[in-house]
């Protein structure tokens, strides 16, 4: 079956149960709380710029890893199409202390289906990671990473439910081994204090092999400083790692 470009645009915004809804009401349905660990589903609108600072500290019996900070910039490109650039400053302590640039990543996301009363918003995304880190090879492997993903969002009253599924491939420097990874994330949020804050429950899974996988559950809270800016705190807890570990994430986001 062949579609013209005009037909494709109609399909990408068609809502079976919302054809008579005005654009303002559809936009309100797509307003959602950004999760803390889970990639937020919706792209920014054209002319909407946000910057986020992430402080992520992880320690177990053997190592300390942290981003101090990771800077993320979100922006709209076209209608229903947005982009993101991420630059981490990494701290690591194994046998010695290292601090420097991590790998830059950039991504685009395309809203193909708006959220309706009975259907979720659906987004297709693609992320590329560049091996720009300044760490030693012993500390962090250098590799390009390509990650196509699909994301969704649905509000049920005051409860927001969103998540994503991605399949990443690492393309290492010559002599390295190509790796594949599957990531799955879901997040629930609920407003408290008359909408001044939101509480979160997030589940994050990352699979390399049956023996190499991670599973985290993350309770968190986000406080809205105003309509655009917020701070957030999450404490990811490992569900399948027997070693003693501690992780905490702090975020500060503002609109430019």
Rosetta blueprint (number, residue, H / E / L):
1 X L
2 X L
3 X L
4 X L
5 X H
6 X H
7 X H
8 X H
9 X H
10 X H
11 X H
12 X H
13 X H
14 X L
15 X L
16 X L
17 X L
18 X L
19 X L
20 X L
21 X L
22 X L
23 X H
24 X H
25 X H
26 X H
27 X H
28 X H
29 X H
30 X L
31 X L
32 X L
33 X L
34 X L
35 X L
36 X L
37 X L
38 X L
39 X L
40 X L
41 X L
42 X L
43 X L
44 X L
45 X L
46 X L
47 X L
48 X L
49 X E
50 X E
51 X E
52 X E
53 X E
54 X E
55 X E
56 X E
57 X E
58 X E
59 X E
60 X E
61 X L
62 X L
63 X L
64 X E
65 X E
66 X E
67 X E
68 X E
69 X E
70 X E
71 X E
72 X E
73 X E
74 X E
75 X E
76 X E
77 X E
78 X E
79 X L
80 X L
81 X E
82 X E
83 X E
84 X E
85 X E
86 X E
87 X E
88 X E
89 X E
90 X E
91 X E
92 X E
93 X E
94 X L
95 X L
96 X L
97 X E
98 X E
99 X E
100 X E
101 X E
102 X L
103 X L
104 X E
105 X E
106 X E
107 X E
108 X E
109 X E
110 X E
111 X E
112 X E
113 X E
114 X L
115 X L
116 X L
117 X L
118 X L
119 X L
120 X L
121 X E
122 X E
123 X E
124 X E
125 X E
126 X E
127 X E
128 X E
129 X E
130 X E
131 X L
132 X L
133 X L
134 X L
135 X L
136 X L
137 X L
138 X L
139 X L
140 X L
141 X L
142 X L
143 X E
144 X E
145 X E
146 X E
147 X E
148 X E
149 X E
150 X E
151 X E
152 X E
153 X E
154 X E
155 X E
156 X E
157 X L
158 X L
159 X E
160 X E
161 X E
162 X E
163 X E
164 X E
165 X E
166 X E
167 X E
168 X E
169 X E
170 X E
171 X E
172 X E
173 X L
174 X L
175 X L
176 X L
177 X L
178 X L
179 X E
180 X E
181 X E
182 X E
183 X E
184 X E
185 X E
186 X E
187 X E
188 X E
189 X E
190 X E
191 X E
192 X E
193 X L
194 X L
195 X L
196 X L
197 X E
198 X E
199 X E
200 X E
201 X E
202 X E
203 X E
204 X E
205 X E
206 X E
207 X E
208 X L
209 X L
210 X L
211 X L
212 X L
213 X E
214 X E
215 X E
216 X E
217 X E
218 X E
219 X E
220 X E
221 X E
222 X E
223 X E
224 X E
225 X L
226 X L
227 X L
228 X L
229 X L
230 X E
231 X E
232 X E
233 X E
234 X E
235 X E
236 X E
237 X E
238 X E
239 X L
240 X L
241 X L
242 X L
243 X L
244 X L
245 X E
246 X E
247 X E
248 X E
249 X E
250 X E
251 X E
252 X E
253 X E
254 X E
255 X E
256 X L
